[in-house]
Amino acid sequence: MNKKEITWAPLIPLIGGSSLGAEKAFGKPPEAIYSYGGFESNDGHYVNYQQNTKGRDIPYIKLDEVENSGLTQVDVVTGTPPCAALSQLNTGTSTESKGAGCAKNEFMYMVFQDGIDRLGAKVVIVENAPALFTTKGRPVADRLYEICAERGYSLSLYKTSTRFHGVPQGRDRTFAIGWKSDSAPVMNWYNRERKDFKEYLQEIPADALHQDIIINKNVPDEPYYNFIKTKTNRDIREIMIEDGVKTTLNYVNKKGWMKEANEWFHKTGNEKGVKYSDHAMMKYADGKGVWDGSVHVFGEYMNAVIGRNMVDTIHPEHERSLTIREALHLMGFPDDFELLDGLKKMNHIAQNVPVVTSRDMHAEIAKFLTGDLEISDTTYLRQNNFKQLFEFDPKGKDTTPNLEEFFG
């Protein structure tokens, strides 16, 4: 198969990072945009980009509202089903709201099943939390393997981070890929060069779309930030990066300044500071931690672009938080991509796959479809891009031919 002949479609695209990465890898837009009812608000940004910004006549089709006869068959299905069930940020306590048994995992299974059974895909790929690669996520990964095995497909789990794919963001994730192959192919390792956090944001033109929408205008007023600023009379970002500390609360605590900060808040009438520092001192005295909503400072690369990091991170040069455009840029989105309704839907940026990470994963899929990947000897392959190690999962079938099978 020639790369230009590869057909593909998203299934639950959400805001569209995974789909935009697939388009970069395959060099062509999707045949259709597939999803399910209930995802319209999240999908709307990507649908708007394709249909209005790019002016393409690409239909948006919800699989739960159509018959199979009206579906376009494709080689690759790329899905972005909800990953909150396995996320470390999920505060749920019941099995229905968190963990391997959570109902939200069903969308992963649906993408695999419908991608193969209804859309005829030779490869199906979804992205999920890092836990999918761990013991915590094993029941989910094993279920995906069972879905693949029942259909004669093999499965790969590929754990990586966006910082290995050319963008300064520490977004750790696991991709699950179902292959129409007796054995799983061996994907390449990635560790691309990248600019640091400050340099990367300097790429954005001042007049770029959404560059005027500041996510959190109150960042410079944060109590601990102002205490450190007054006490040291230095650029806070500089001294925190020197000490390898990422939040102003942790910096104050590490320096042993909590009591002094508390007294300063009382003296200056900073009610928020008094409240926060009283609470922190009480928790620390009990040997407990606190929820840290203080200013976040990043040097080489930013932590994952998620809700609280977008709200609490200070720009590496300016006295403000990030803008909507800067958050999108850190996800690798093109400059003409529009976030519908602006700040109201800011968190949709976080429910996403960085374009560059997706591009590299889909580039490996293209190599598989054109016969340019080595094939392993297992139906269940796990690859860890952090350590550049791979392993045959014990649940997988060893497909190495033995002498009896060879002569038979």
DOVO-551905 format. One record per residue: y, x, z of N, C-alpha, C in turn. Coordinates in steps of 0.1 Angstrom, whole numbers, padded with zeros to 4 digits, always signed. Layout:
residues N
YXZYXZYXZ ...
//
This chain:
residues 408
-0012+0008+0000+0000+0000+0000+0013+0009+0000 +0022+0006-0008+0035+0012-0009+0044+0007+0003 +0052+0015+0009+0060+0011+0020+0069-0001+0016 +0074-0001+0003+0083-0011-0001+0076-0025-0003 +0063-0025-0002+0055-0037-0004+0052-0044+0010 +0055-0037+0020+0052-0042+0034+0061-0054+0037 +0054-0065+0040+0062-0077+0044+0061-0079+0059 +0071-0085+0065+0071-0086+0080+0080-0098+0084 +0078-0102+0097+0086-0112+0103+0086-0111+0118 +0097-0114+0124+0098-0115+0139+0092-0128+0144 +0086-0128+0156+0081-0140+0162+0087-0139+0177 +0096-0148+0180+0105-0147+0192+0113-0134+0191 +0123-0134+0182+0132-0123+0180+0141-0120+0192 +0145-0131+0199+0156-0130+0209+0168-0125+0202 +0176-0116+0209+0188-0112+0203+0186-0103+0191 +0174-0097+0189+0171-0091+0177+0169-0076+0176 +0169-0069+0187+0168-0054+0186+0155-0049+0180 +0144-0056+0183+0131-0052+0177+0131-0055+0162 +0137-0066+0159+0137-0070+0144+0146-0061+0136 +0157-0057+0142+0166-0048+0135+0160-0034+0133 +0152-0030+0143+0144-0017+0142+0134-0018+0131 +0127-0029+0130+0117-0031+0120+0123-0031+0106 +0135-0037+0105+0142-0037+0092+0146-0022+0088 +0150-0014+0098+0153+0000+0095+0141+0007+0090 +0129+0005+0097+0117+0012+0094+0111+0008+0080 +0112-0005+0077+0106-0010+0065+0115-0010+0053 +0128-0009+0056+0138-0009+0045+0141-0022+0039 +0138-0033+0046+0140-0046+0040+0141-0057+0051 +0148-0068+0048+0149-0079+0058+0136-0086+0059 +0134-0095+0070+0122-0102+0071+0120-0113+0061 +0108-0118+0060+0105-0129+0051+0110-0142+0057 +0109-0143+0070+0113-0155+0077+0116-0151+0092 +0122-0159+0099+0124-0157+0114+0116-0168+0121 +0106-0164+0128+0097-0173+0135+0100-0173+0150 +0098-0184+0156+0099-0185+0171+0093-0197+0176 +0096-0201+0188+0091-0214+0194+0103-0221+0200 +0101-0234+0202+0112-0242+0209+0115-0237+0223 +0128-0236+0226+0132-0231+0239+0139-0218+0238 +0137-0211+0227+0143-0197+0226+0155-0198+0216 +0160-0210+0213+0171-0210+0203+0183-0203+0207 +0187-0204+0220+0199-0198+0225+0199-0183+0224 +0187-0177+0228+0186-0162+0226+0184-0158+0212 +0177-0165+0204+0174-0162+0190+0187-0163+0182 +0196-0171+0186+0208-0175+0178+0216-0163+0174 +0217-0153+0182+0225-0141+0178+0219-0134+0165 +0206-0133+0165+0200-0126+0154+0200-0135+0142 +0197-0148+0144+0198-0157+0132+0212-0157+0126 +0222-0157+0135+0236-0157+0130+0239-0144+0122 +0233-0133+0127+0236-0120+0120+0229-0120+0106 +0217-0125+0105+0211-0125+0092+0217-0136+0083 +0219-0148+0088+0223-0158+0079+0238-0158+0076 +0246-0155+0086+0261-0155+0084+0267-0142+0082 +0265-0132+0091+0271-0119+0089+0266-0112+0076 +0253-0113+0074+0247-0106+0062+0246-0116+0050 +0248-0129+0053+0247-0139+0042+0234-0140+0035 +0223-0139+0043+0209-0139+0037+0203-0153+0040 +0196-0158+0030+0190-0171+0030+0176-0169+0037 +0176-0166+0049+0163-0164+0057+0161-0176+0066 +0150-0183+0064+0148-0195+0073+0144-0192+0087 +0149-0200+0096+0145-0199+0110+0135-0211+0113 +0123-0207+0117+0112-0216+0118+0105-0216+0131 +0104-0227+0138+0097-0228+0151+0083-0232+0148 +0073-0223+0152+0059-0225+0149+0054-0238+0156 +0059-0242+0167+0054-0254+0173+0059-0267+0167 +0067-0265+0156+0072-0277+0149+0067-0278+0134 +0059-0269+0130+0055-0269+0116+0039-0267+0114 +0034-0271+0103+0020-0269+0100+0018-0256+0093 +0006-0251+0093+0003-0238+0088+0006-0237+0073 +0005-0248+0066+0007-0248+0051+0020-0243+0047 +0030-0244+0056+0044-0241+0053+0048-0227+0057 +0038-0219+0062+0041-0205+0067+0039-0194+0057 +0048-0185+0057+0047-0173+0048+0038-0162+0055 +0028-0158+0048+0019-0147+0054+0026-0134+0053 +0025-0126+0063+0031-0112+0063+0022-0102+0068 +0025-0089+0066+0017-0078+0070+0019-0075+0085 +0031-0076+0089+0035-0072+0103+0043-0083+0110 +0039-0086+0122+0046-0095+0131+0051-0087+0143 +0064-0088+0145+0070-0081+0157+0076-0091+0167 +0071-0091+0179+0075-0101+0189+0083-0095+0201 +0092-0103+0207+0098-0099+0219+0097-0110+0229 +0084-0113+0233+0082-0123+0243+0088-0119+0257 +0090-0129+0266+0096-0125+0279+0087-0115+0286 +0094-0106+0293+0086-0095+0300+0089-0096+0315 +0096-0107+0320+0100-0107+0334+0088-0108+0343 +0076-0112+0339+0065-0114+0347+0060-0100+0353 +0061-0090+0345+0057-0076+0350+0069-0067+0353 +0081-0073+0353+0093-0065+0356+0094-0062+0370 +0098-0050+0374+0101-0046+0388+0113-0053+0394 +0121-0059+0385+0133-0066+0390+0130-0081+0393 +0117-0085+0390+0113-0099+0393+0112-0100+0408 +0120-0110+0414+0119-0111+0429+0110-0123+0433 +0102-0128+0423+0093-0139+0427+0082-0134+0436 +0077-0143+0444+0066-0140+0453+0053-0146+0450 +0052-0156+0442+0040-0163+0438+0034-0158+0425 +0021-0160+0423+0015-0156+0411+0019-0164+0399 +0025-0176+0401+0030-0184+0390+0043-0178+0385 +0051-0171+0393+0064-0166+0389+0064-0151+0387 +0054-0143+0391+0054-0129+0390+0040-0123+0388 +0039-0112+0381+0026-0105+0380+0017-0109+0368 +0005-0105+0368-0004-0106+0357-0007-0121+0354 -0007-0129+0364-0011-0143+0363+0001-0152+0359 +0013-0147+0358+0024-0155+0355+0023-0162+0341 +0028-0174+0341+0027-0182+0329+0035-0176+0317 +0046-0168+0321+0054-0162+0310+0046-0153+0302 +0035-0147+0307+0027-0138+0299+0020-0145+0287 +0019-0158+0288+0013-0166+0278+0020-0164+0264 +0033-0161+0264+0040-0159+0252+0036-0146+0245 +0032-0136+0253+0026-0124+0246+0013-0127+0239 +0005-0135+0246-0008-0139+0240-0006-0147+0227 +0004-0156+0228+0007-0165+0217+0012-0157+0205 +0020-0147+0207+0025-0139+0196+0013-0132+0189 +0004-0126+0197-0008-0120+0191-0017-0130+0184 -0020-0141+0190-0028-0151+0184-0022-0157+0171 -0010-0162+0172-0004-0168+0161+0000-0158+0150 +0003-0146+0154+0006-0135+0145-0005-0132+0136 -0017-0132+0142-0030-0129+0134-0035-0142+0127 -0037-0153+0135-0043-0165+0130-0035-0173+0121 -0022-0174+0123-0013-0183+0115-0005-0175+0105 -0001-0163+0108+0007-0155+0099+0000-0144+0092 -0013-0142+0095-0021-0133+0088-0018-0118+0089 -0011-0115+0100-0006-0101+0101-0017-0091+0103 -0016-0080+0096-0025-0068+0098-0021-0060+0110 -0009-0061+0115-0004-0055+0127+0005-0064+0135 +0003-0065+0148+0012-0073+0156+0016-0064+0168 +0029-0064+0170+0035-0055+0180+0044-0063+0190 +0043-0061+0203+0052-0067+0213+0056-0056+0222 +0068-0058+0229+0073-0048+0239+0073-0055+0252 +0070-0047+0263+0070-0053+0276+0074-0042+0286 +0073-0046+0299+0077-0037+0310+0068-0025+0311 +0072-0014+0317+0063-0002+0319+0050-0006+0326 +0051-0016+0335+0039-0020+0343+0027-0024+0334 +0030-0028+0321+0018-0031+0312+0009-0019+0311 +0014-0007+0313+0006+0005+0311-0001+0009+0324 +0001+0001+0335-0004+0005+0348-0015-0005+0353 -0020-0002+0365-0030-0010+0371-0025-0025+0373 -0012-0026+0377-0006-0039+0379-0007-0047+0366 -0005-0041+0355-0005-0049+0342-0018-0049+0335 -0028-0043+0341-0041-0042+0334-0047-0056+0330 -0047-0066+0338-0052-0079+0334-0046-0084+0321 -0033-0082+0320-0026-0086+0308-0030-0078+0296 -0030-0065+0298-0034-0056+0287-0048-0059+0282 -0057-0061+0292-0071-0064+0289-0073-0077+0281 -0064-0087+0285-0065-0100+0278-0060-0098+0263 -0050-0089+0261-0045-0086+0248-0057-0079+0240 -0064-0071+0247-0075-0064+0240-0086-0074+0236 -0089-0083+0245-0099-0094+0242-0095-0102+0230 -0082-0105+0229-0077-0113+0218-0079-0105+0205 -0076-0092+0206-0078-0083+0194-0093-0082+0190 -0101-0079+0200-0115-0077+0198-0122-0089+0192 -0118-0101+0197-0124-0114+0191-0121-0115+0176 -0111-0109+0171-0106-0110+0157-0109-0098+0149 -0116-0088+0155-0120-0076+0148-0108-0066+0147 -0099-0067+0156-0087-0058+0157-0089-0048+0169 -0082-0037+0168-0082-0027+0179-0068-0028+0186 -0066-0022+0197-0054-0023+0205-0049-0009+0209 -0036-0007+0208-0029+0005+0214-0019+0001+0224 -0018+0008+0235-0006+0007+0244+0001+0020+0243 +0014+0020+0240+0023+0031+0238+0034+0031+0248 +0034+0040+0258+0045+0040+0268+0056+0050+0264 +0068+0046+0264+0079+0055+0260+0092+0051+0267 +0103+0058+0264+0116+0055+0268+0126+0057+0257 +0137+0050+0257+0147+0050+0247+0153+0064+0246 +0153+0072+0257+0159+0085+0257+0151+0095+0248 +0139+0091+0245+0131+0100+0235+0134+0096+0221 +0142+0086+0218+0143+0081+0205+0158+0082+0200 +0166+0090+0206+0179+0094+0201+0191+0087+0207 +0189+0079+0217+0200+0072+0224+0199+0075+0239 +0211+0078+0245+0211+0082+0260+0209+0070+0269 +0198+0064+0269+0195+0053+0278+0180+0055+0283 +0179+0055+0296+0165+0056+0302+0159+0043+0303 +0155+0037+0292+0149+0024+0292+0134+0026+0290 +0126+0026+0300+0112+0028+0300+0104+0015+0296 +0096+0016+0286+0089+0003+0282+0075+0007+0276 +0067-0003+0275+0053-0002+0269+0052-0011+0257 +0048-0006+0246+0045-0014+0234+0030-0017+0233 +0026-0029+0230+0012-0032+0228+0011-0036+0213 +0002-0029+0206+0000-0031+0192-0014-0034+0188 -0016-0045+0181-0029-0049+0176-0030-0045+0161 -0041-0038+0158-0043-0033+0145-0055-0039+0138 -0054-0042+0125-0065-0047+0118-0073-0035+0113 -0081-0029+0123-0088-0017+0121-0099-0016+0130 -0110-0010+0126-0122-0008+0135-0118+0000+0147 -0109+0010+0145-0105+0019+0156-0089+0019+0156 -0084+0022+0167-0069+0023+0168-0064+0036+0162 -0053+0036+0154-0048+0048+0149-0041+0056+0159 -0039+0069+0157-0032+0078+0166-0017+0079+0162 -0008+0073+0170+0006+0074+0167+0012+0087+0170 +0023+0091+0164+0030+0103+0167+0038+0103+0179 +0041+0115+0185+0049+0116+0197+0064+0117+0192 +0073+0112+0201+0087+0113+0198+0095+0119+0210 +0105+0128+0206+0114+0134+0215+0127+0138+0207 +0134+0128+0202+0145+0131+0193+0157+0137+0200 +0165+0145+0193+0177+0149+0199+0187+0138+0201 +0196+0139+0211+0205+0128+0214+0218+0134+0220 +0229+0126+0218+0241+0130+0224+0241+0125+0239 +0249+0131+0247+0249+0126+0261+0257+0113+0262 +0257+0107+0273+0263+0093+0276+0278+0093+0271 +0286+0102+0275+0300+0103+0271+0302+0104+0256 +0295+0114+0250+0296+0117+0236+0292+0105+0228 +0281+0098+0232+0276+0087+0224+0286+0075+0224 +0292+0072+0235+0302+0062+0235+0315+0065+0227 +0318+0078+0225+0329+0082+0218+0328+0079+0203 +0316+0075+0199+0313+0072+0184+0320+0059+0181 +0322+0050+0191+0326+0036+0188+0341+0036+0184 +0345+0030+0173+0359+0028+0169+0366+0019+0180 +0379+0022+0182+0387+0015+0192+0388+0000+0188 +0388-0003+0175+0389-0016+0170+0376-0023+0167 +0365-0018+0172+0352-0024+0169+0351-0038+0175 +0342-0046+0169+0340-0060+0174+0335-0059+0189 +0341-0067+0198+0338-0068+0212+0342-0056+0220 +0348-0046+0214+0353-0035+0222+0364-0038+0232 +0370-0050+0230+0381-0054+0239+0376-0063+0250 +0362-0066+0251+0357-0074+0261+0351-0066+0272 +0358-0064+0283+0353-0056+0294+0343-0064+0303 +0332-0059+0306+0322-0066+0313+0326-0069+0327 +0331-0060+0334+0335-0062+0348+0348-0055+0351 +0359-0063+0351+0372-0057+0353+0375-0052+0367 +0366-0055+0376+0367-0052+0391+0361-0039+0395 +0355-0032+0386+0348-0019+0389+0357-0009+0396 +0370-0007+0391+0378+0003+0398+0383-0001+0412 +0380-0014+0416+0384-0019+0429+0373-0018+0439 +0361-0013+0435+0350-0013+0444+0353-0004+0456 +0349-0009+0468+0353-0002+0481+0349+0013+0482 +0337+0016+0480+0332+0030+0482+0339+0039+0471 +0340+0034+0459+0347+0041+0449+0361+0046+0453 +0369+0036+0459+0382+0039+0463+0383+0048+0475 +0373+0047+0484+0372+0056+0496+0370+0070+0491 +0360+0073+0482+0357+0086+0477+0369+0092+0470 +0376+0083+0462+0387+0087+0454+0399+0092+0463 +0401+0085+0474+0412+0088+0483+0408+0101+0491 +0396+0102+0496+0391+0113+0504+0391+0126+0496 +0386+0126+0484+0384+0138+0477+0395+0142+0467 +0403+0132+0463+0413+0134+0453+0408+0141+0440 +0396+0138+0437+0389+0144+0425+0384+0132+0416 +0380+0136+0404+0373+0127+0395+0359+0124+0401 +0357+0111+0405+0345+0108+0412+0333+0110+0403 +0334+0107+0390+0323+0109+0381+0318+0124+0381 +0328+0133+0381+0325+0147+0381+0317+0152+0393 +0322+0148+0405+0316+0153+0417+0302+0146+0419 +0301+0134+0415+0288+0127+0417+0277+0133+0408 +0281+0136+0395+0272+0142+0386+0268+0156+0390 +0277+0163+0396+0274+0176+0402+0263+0175+0412 +0264+0165+0421+0255+0163+0432+0242+0155+0428 +0242+0151+0416+0230+0143+0411+0228+0130+0418 +0239+0123+0422+0239+0110+0428+0245+0100+0419 +0238+0088+0418+0242+0079+0407+0251+0067+0412 +0251+0064+0425+0259+0053+0430+0269+0058+0441 +0280+0051+0442+0290+0056+0452+0285+0053+0466 +0277+0043+0468+0272+0040+0482+0263+0051+0486 +0254+0056+0477+0245+0066+0480+0252+0080+0482 +0263+0081+0475+0271+0094+0476+0277+0094+0490 +0283+0083+0495+0289+0083+0508+0279+0085+0519 +0267+0078+0517+0257+0080+0527+0251+0094+0527 +0249+0100+0516+0244+0114+0515+0253+0124+0522 +0266+0121+0520+0276+0130+0526+0278+0128+0541 +0272+0117+0546+0274+0114+0561+0287+0108+0564 +0293+0101+0554+0306+0095+0555+0306+0080+0558 +0295+0074+0561+0295+0060+0563+0304+0055+0574 +0304+0062+0585+0312+0057+0597+0327+0059+0593 +0330+0070+0587+0344+0073+0583+0349+0063+0573 +0340+0059+0563+0343+0049+0553+0346+0036+0560 +0337+0032+0569+0339+0020+0576+0352+0019+0584 +0356+0030+0590+0369+0030+0597+0380+0029+0588 +0379+0036+0576+0390+0035+0566+0391+0021+0560 +0380+0014+0558+0381+0000+0554+0388-0009+0564 +0385-0007+0577+0391-0014+0587+0406-0011+0587 +0410+0001+0586+0424+0006+0587+0432+0001+0575 +0426+0000+0563+0433-0004+0551+0432-0019+0549 +0424-0026+0557+0423-0041+0555+0414-0044+0543 +0405-0036+0540+0396-0038+0529+0384-0047+0534 +0385-0060+0532+0375-0069+0538+0361-0067+0532 +0361-0065+0519+0348-0063+0512+0342-0050+0517 +0350-0039+0519+0345-0027+0524+0339-0028+0538 +0346-0035+0546+0342-0037+0560+0328-0045+0560 +0328-0055+0552+0315-0063+0551+0303-0055+0546 +0306-0048+0535+0295-0040+0529+0290-0028+0538 +0300-0021+0544+0296-0010+0552+0290-0014+0566 +0295-0025+0572+0289-0030+0584+0274-0033+0581 +0272-0040+0570+0258-0044+0566+0249-0031+0564 +0255-0022+0556+0247-0010+0553+0244-0002+0565 +0253+0000+0574+0251+0008+0586+0240+0001+0595 +0240-0012+0596+0230-0019+0603+0216-0017+0597 +0216-0019+0584+0203-0017+0577+0197-0003+0578 +0206+0007+0576+0202+0021+0577+0197+0024+0591 +0204+0019+0601+0200+0021+0615+0186+0016+0618 +0182+0005+0611+0169-0001+0612+0158+0006+0603 +0163+0016+0596+0154+0023+0587+0151+0015+0574 +0160+0006+0570+0158-0002+0559+0168+0002+0548 +0166-0003+0536+0176-0001+0525+0184-0013+0522 +0194-0011+0513+0203-0022+0510+0203-0024+0494 +0206-0036+0490+0208-0039+0476+0221-0032+0472 +0221-0023+0462+0232-0014+0459+0240-0019+0447 +0251-0026+0450+0259-0031+0439+0272-0022+0438 +0272-0010+0443+0284-0002+0442+0285+0004+0428 +0295+0012+0425+0298+0018+0412+0287+0028+0408 +0282+0026+0396+0271+0035+0391+0278+0045+0382 +0274+0058+0383+0279+0069+0375+0267+0076+0368 +0269+0078+0355+0258+0084+0347+0264+0096+0339 +0256+0107+0338+0260+0119+0331+0253+0120+0318 +0240+0126+0318+0233+0128+0306+0229+0116+0299 +0223+0106+0306+0220+0093+0300+0221+0082+0310 +0223+0070+0306+0225+0058+0314+0211+0053+0318 +0210+0047+0329+0197+0040+0332+0196+0028+0323 +0186+0020+0324+0183+0009+0315+0195-0001+0314 +0199-0005+0302+0209-0015+0300+0204-0029+0305 +0205-0031+0318+0201-0044+0323+0214-0050+0330 +0213-0062+0335+0224-0070+0340+0232-0062+0350 +0226-0057+0361+0234-0051+0372+0240-0038+0367 +0233-0030+0359+0238-0018+0354+0250-0020+0345 +0250-0030+0336+0261-0033+0328+0273-0037+0337 +0271-0044+0348+0282-0048+0356+0287-0037+0365 +0279-0028+0370+0283-0018+0380+0286-0004+0374 +0283-0001+0362+0285+0012+0356+0299+0014+0352 +0305+0025+0356+0318+0029+0352+0318+0038+0339 +0327+0035+0330+0328+0043+0318+0329+0058+0321 +0323+0067+0313+0324+0081+0316+0338+0087+0315 +0347+0080+0309+0361+0086+0307+0372+0077+0313 +0370+0064+0311+0380+0054+0315+0378+0047+0328 +0388+0042+0334+0387+0036+0347+0384+0021+0345 +0372+0018+0340+0367+0005+0337+0352+0005+0336 +0346-0007+0335+0332-0008+0332+0330-0006+0317 +0318-0008+0313+0315-0008+0299+0320-0021+0292 +0322-0021+0279+0325-0033+0271+0312-0039+0265 +0314-0050+0260+0302-0057+0253+0298-0048+0242 +0307-0042+0234+0304-0034+0223+0296-0021+0227 +0301-0015+0238+0294-0003+0243+0280-0006+0248 +0278-0018+0254+0264-0022+0258+0255-0024+0246 +0261-0030+0236+0253-0032+0223+0250-0019+0216 +0260-0010+0217+0259+0004+0211+0247+0011+0218 +0247+0010+0231+0236+0017+0238+0222+0011+0235 +0222-0001+0230+0210-0007+0225+0207-0004+0210 +0216+0004+0204+0215+0008+0190+0219-0002+0180 +0226-0013+0184+0230-0023+0175+0241-0019+0165 +0241-0025+0153+0251-0021+0143+0265-0026+0147 +0275-0020+0142+0289-0023+0147+0293-0037+0143 +0287-0043+0133+0291-0057+0129+0283-0068+0135 +0274-0064+0145+0266-0074+0152+0274-0082+0162 +0274-0095+0161+0282-0104+0170+0273-0110+0181 +0278-0108+0194+0272-0115+0205+0279-0129+0206 +0272-0139+0203+0278-0153+0203+0282-0156+0218 +0294-0162+0219+0299-0166+0232+0302-0155+0242 +0302-0143+0237+0307-0131+0245+0301-0130+0259 +0310-0129+0269+0305-0126+0283+0295-0137+0288 +0296-0149+0283+0288-0160+0288+0273-0156+0285 +0270-0149+0275+0256-0146+0271+0254-0131+0272 +0261-0124+0280+0260-0109+0282+0246-0105+0285 +0239-0113+0294+0226-0109+0298+0215-0109+0287 +0219-0116+0276+0210-0116+0264+0208-0102+0258 +0218-0093+0260+0218-0079+0256+0206-0072+0263 +0204-0075+0276+0194-0069+0284+0180-0073+0281 +0179-0086+0276+0166-0091+0273+0162-0087+0258 +0159-0075+0256+0160-0069+0243+0152-0056+0242 +0151-0052+0229+0145-0039+0226+0155-0031+0219 +0157-0018+0223+0167-0010+0216+0162-0008+0202 +0172-0008+0193+0169-0008+0178+0162+0005+0175 +0166+0017+0181+0160+0030+0177+0146+0031+0182 +0143+0026+0193+0129+0027+0198+0120+0018+0189 +0125+0006+0186+0117-0003+0177+0115+0004+0163 +0126+0010+0158+0125+0017+0145+0114+0027+0145 +0112+0035+0155+0102+0045+0155+0088+0039+0156 +0087+0028+0164+0074+0022+0166+0070+0015+0152 +0079+0009+0146+0076+0003+0133+0074+0013+0122 +0080+0025+0123+0077+0036+0114+0063+0040+0114 +0057+0040+0127+0043+0044+0128+0034+0033+0122 +0039+0020+0123+0031+0009+0117+0031+0011+0102 +0043+0015+0096+0043+0017+0082+0034+0028+0078 +0033+0038+0086+0024+0049+0082+0009+0045+0083 +0006+0036+0092-0008+0031+0093-0011+0022+0080 -0001+0014+0076-0004+0005+0065-0004+0013+0052 +0002+0025+0051+0001+0033+0039-0009+0044+0040 -0018+0043+0051-0029+0052+0052-0025+0066+0057 -0014+0067+0063-0009+0081+0067-0010+0084+0082 -0018+0076+0089-0021+0079+0103-0036+0083+0105 -0038+0093+0114-0052+0096+0117-0058+0084+0126 -0071+0082+0124-0077+0071+0132-0085+0077+0143 -0084+0071+0155-0091+0076+0167-0106+0070+0166 -0113+0073+0177-0127+0069+0178-0128+0058+0189 -0118+0050+0191-0119+0040+0201-0111+0027+0196 -0115+0016+0202-0108+0003+0198-0097+0000+0208 -0095+0009+0218-0085+0006+0229-0079+0019+0233 -0068+0023+0227-0062+0036+0229-0049+0035+0236 -0047+0043+0246-0035+0044+0254-0028+0057+0252 -0015+0056+0248-0007+0068+0246+0005+0068+0254 +0007+0079+0261+0019+0081+0271+0028+0091+0265 +0039+0086+0259+0049+0095+0252+0057+0104+0262 +0057+0100+0275+0064+0108+0285+0056+0122+0286 +0043+0121+0287+0035+0133+0289+0028+0138+0276 +0030+0130+0265+0024+0133+0252+0009+0135+0254 +0003+0125+0261-0012+0124+0264-0017+0111+0259 -0029+0111+0254-0036+0098+0251-0050+0098+0257 -0055+0086+0259-0068+0084+0265-0075+0072+0259 -0088+0073+0259-0096+0062+0255-0098+0053+0267 -0094+0040+0266-0096+0031+0277-0111+0028+0278 -0116+0028+0291-0130+0026+0292-0135+0012+0288 -0126+0002+0286-0130-0011+0281-0132-0010+0266 -0126+0000+0260-0127+0001+0245-0141+0005+0240 -0143+0002+0228-0156+0005+0222-0155+0019+0215 -0164+0028+0218-0164+0041+0211-0170+0039+0197 -0162+0042+0187-0166+0040+0173-0171+0052+0166 -0173+0063+0174-0179+0075+0168-0193+0073+0163 -0196+0075+0150-0209+0072+0146-0219+0082+0151 -0231+0077+0156-0241+0086+0160-0251+0088+0149 -0261+0097+0151-0270+0100+0140-0278+0088+0135 -0282+0080+0145-0291+0068+0141-0283+0059+0132 -0270+0057+0136-0262+0048+0128-0259+0054+0115 -0256+0067+0115-0253+0074+0102-0264+0073+0092 -0277+0076+0096-0288+0076+0087-0292+0061+0084 -0289+0052+0094-0293+0038+0091-0284+0032+0080 
//
